[in-house]
Amino acid sequence: MEMPIVNECAVGDCAYNRDHACHALAITVGDVPHAHCDTFFTAPSKGGDPTATGRVGACKMSDCRHSVDFECHAPGIAVGYHQTDVDCLTYAPA
């Protein structure tokens, strides 16, 4: 299985975000209390691999239609703000 790509990240202050693209090698989507991007954090400098596009390494949202055995099977995801939280915007309840 190939890990799904992070097609877009609208969270400009994330340490892995450059020009609305995720450069973490893999992110984790959390489950408390929603589809939060567990990899999100801020830092004074940018991190990740600037030549790589982020992928979804794990998804703890067992009730998402794209999640099978905690692996994301969506072709790609978008990360952005859901109110003030940084979430997987592709999350869809089963």
C-alpha positions as a printed NumPy array, in Angstrom:
array([[  0.   ,   0.   ,   0.   ],
       [  1.233,   3.48 ,  -0.824],
       [  0.578,   6.108,   1.826],
       [ -1.944,   8.778,   0.755],
       [ -0.524,  12.176,  -0.079],
       [ -1.304,  15.378,   1.806],
       [ -2.631,  17.311,  -1.19 ],
       [ -2.912,  20.581,   0.682],
       [ -2.175,  22.002,   4.095],
       [ -3.757,  25.364,   4.848],
       [ -1.997,  25.676,   8.215],
       [  0.797,  28.118,   7.396],
       [  2.19 ,  28.28 ,  10.925],
       [  2.896,  24.516,  11.076],
       [  6.609,  23.714,  11.253],
       [  6.212,  21.337,   8.273],
       [  4.255,  23.755,   6.038],
       [  5.916,  25.64 ,   3.206],
       [  3.693,  27.384,   0.634],
       [  0.576,  25.415,   1.661],
       [  2.371,  22.088,   1.234],
       [  3.229,  19.551,   3.923],
       [  6.851,  18.433,   4.023],
       [  6.683,  15.947,   6.915],
       [  7.578,  12.505,   5.61 ],
       [  4.413,  11.151,   7.272],
       [  1.679,  12.604,   9.471],
       [ -0.619,  10.973,  11.985],
       [ -4.304,  11.849,  12.131],
       [ -5.502,  11.627,  15.723],
       [ -8.754,  10.734,  17.35 ],
       [ -9.181,  12.945,  20.404],
       [-11.743,  14.418,  20.122],
       [-11.729,  14.742,  16.325],
       [ -9.575,  14.126,  13.229],
       [ -6.739,  16.293,  14.546],
       [ -3.375,  16.406,  12.762],
       [ -1.216,  14.985,  15.566],
       [  1.933,  15.999,  13.675],
       [  1.096,  19.72 ,  13.782],
       [  3.299,  21.981,  15.873],
       [  4.822,  25.429,  15.538],
       [  8.521,  26.244,  15.631],
       [ 10.717,  29.25 ,  14.875],
       [ 12.077,  27.481,  11.778],
       [ 10.616,  25.125,   9.18 ],
       [ 11.327,  21.398,   9.261],
       [ 10.747,  18.337,   7.163],
       [ 12.196,  17.509,   3.784],
       [ 11.598,  20.433,   1.399],
       [ 11.794,  18.056,  -1.583],
       [  9.193,  15.64 ,  -0.199],
       [  5.413,  15.901,  -0.11 ],
       [  3.802,  14.77 ,   3.138],
       [  1.882,  11.532,   3.369],
       [ -0.517,   9.983,   5.872],
       [  1.354,   7.431,   7.959],
       [ -1.468,   6.545,  10.352],
       [ -5.081,   7.421,  11.006],
       [ -6.591,   6.754,  14.409],
       [-10.109,   7.709,  13.243],
       [-11.695,   4.251,  13.234],
       [-15.09 ,   5.73 ,  12.296],
       [-13.823,   7.389,   9.088],
       [-14.922,   5.755,   5.837],
       [-11.348,   6.074,   4.523],
       [ -9.758,   4.325,   7.53 ],
       [ -9.14 ,   0.571,   7.351],
       [ -7.197,  -0.963,  10.223],
       [ -5.971,   2.558,  11.141],
       [ -4.516,   3.12 ,   7.658],
       [ -5.919,   5.866,   5.427],
       [ -7.192,   4.627,   2.062],
       [ -8.235,   8.006,   0.651],
       [ -6.333,   8.917,  -2.53 ],
       [ -5.189,  12.084,  -0.766],
       [ -6.199,  14.397,   2.057],
       [ -6.384,  18.073,   2.924],
       [ -5.356,  19.474,   6.294],
       [ -6.721,  22.768,   7.529],
       [ -8.612,  24.556,  10.244],
       [-11.885,  23.235,  11.623],
       [-12.812,  26.22 ,  13.778],
       [ -9.516,  26.67 ,  15.701],
       [ -8.342,  23.044,  15.439],
       [ -5.919,  21.663,  12.856],
       [ -7.771,  18.712,  11.347],
       [ -7.891,  16.293,   8.445],
       [-10.596,  17.939,   6.33 ],
       [-11.058,  14.742,   4.309],
       [-12.418,  12.928,   7.368],
       [-15.831,  11.468,   6.571],
       [-17.85 ,   9.461,   9.108],
       [-18.642,   5.932,   7.929]])
